[in-house]
Amino acid sequence: MKKTMIALLIMTSVHVAAQEKWTMQQCMQYAVAHNHEVKRAELELDNYKAAKTSAIGRFLPAVDAGIGAQYNFGRAIDPETNGYTDVSTFYNDYSLHTSLPVFDGFSRLHVLKAAKAGELMGRAALRKQQDQIALSTLQAYTNVVYYEGLVKMAEEKVDETELLLKQIHLLEEVGRKSAADVAQVESQKAEADYELTRQQNLFSLAMLELRKEMGVSLSSSEADTIVLAPMEFIDSTDRVIEAPSGIVGGPSVDVAHYQVQVSKHEWRQARAALFPALSLSAGLNTTYFHTLHSSVGQSFRSQFKNNMGEYVGATLSIPLFNRLQTVSNIRKAKNNYRMACESFEQTRSELEKLACEAWHDWQAYQKQTEQMKHKVEADSLAYQLTRRQFEEGLSTAIDLRTTSAQLLNSKATLLQCQLMTIVKEQLIRYYRGETIWTE
């Protein structure tokens, strides 16, 4: 039995050790690769590529072929004599036609330019969606790390109160502590147990949110095997990040910029409808006919060759009046262009504000991190002194509880400041157009 238990323990420890520990970058990579919104953005980009291919195809000639067959019963035109006849005949025709637009007011050119800008906008939109998913995953990841740290603090608090409760029972037995002191320490133990349960629940909810952002199936067994790698906090007091200079980049600005380009070429395409259009065409056709119930007539091969006809032509279309449709389309396209310009300026202004806020927050969290480190050291020393005084009967359980709560709160605040420093630094990189996740 003992050997079996030892074997199970060894297998369990090996399984836990074999579990892959997810880093922040790995979580963001996985989320970007499996997110549904990102996949939709990829399909939207493919639509933009198809639109570009279609725009290129408008510069190529169009070729059509046709085959027709017709039975004539009763009175009809005889194809051979061009006179009326009442004999039933079979009529067959073949045609090949090609056309090429020569000038259309540069409409095709602006369609192509708009399609190229649309493809670039689709790429920027895909990158924007990827970055947003990465940022959401980063926030969810830091929440998990934060609550994981709180769970560890709560576990340490439970162990500490258990040890303190044992000590207080011994002191009660020798008459150095009263029953009231024991009751207060037992109350602290119950509160520590409650806080541990609460933090474990918050940690589970944070892990659930992280799995959702990563696109991991919540019902699969793999969802419970995500283990985060230990997060190293680098001392960033000596790091210097320059303040935003008023110029921001990134996919959000690129999307707005390319939307302006698309709207501008659509406006010019609408104006092209005011110009005349010139197109060339050419083709050939031939026919075959046969009188039914008659063995007399030329063969299909001879008729196909002898009835062959070719033609070339040019068409000039001059727009005169189309019930003000062209004027209305130009007006709407111009308004769309102006709205795109306004949206671009608004997007850039908002991102400049967010970039400045992220930079100021990053500086503030750096300073707060250093301040909280000193506070944690001071609160830890105060708690140790208070606990020693409590054991010697120089302080009450209430004093011990107060200093313990202050220390726990200081540790939690320090962890939060360290995590928010990382988040704000990534935001600054994002607003500057840098890549915050590696493919």
Secondary structure as UniProt FT lines:
FT   HELIX           2..18
FT   STRAND          21..22
FT   HELIX           24..34
FT   HELIX           36..57
FT   TURN            58..59
FT   STRAND          62..72
FT   STRAND          76..77
FT   TURN            79..81
FT   STRAND          84..85
FT   STRAND          89..103
FT   TURN            105..106
FT   HELIX           107..173
FT   TURN            174..175
FT   HELIX           179..214
FT   TURN            218..219
FT   HELIX           221..225
FT   STRAND          227..228
FT   TURN            237..238
FT   HELIX           251..271
FT   HELIX           272..274
FT   STRAND          277..291
FT   TURN            292..293
FT   HELIX           300..306
FT   STRAND          309..317
FT   TURN            323..324
FT   HELIX           325..391
FT   TURN            392..393
FT   HELIX           397..431
FT   TURN            432..433
//
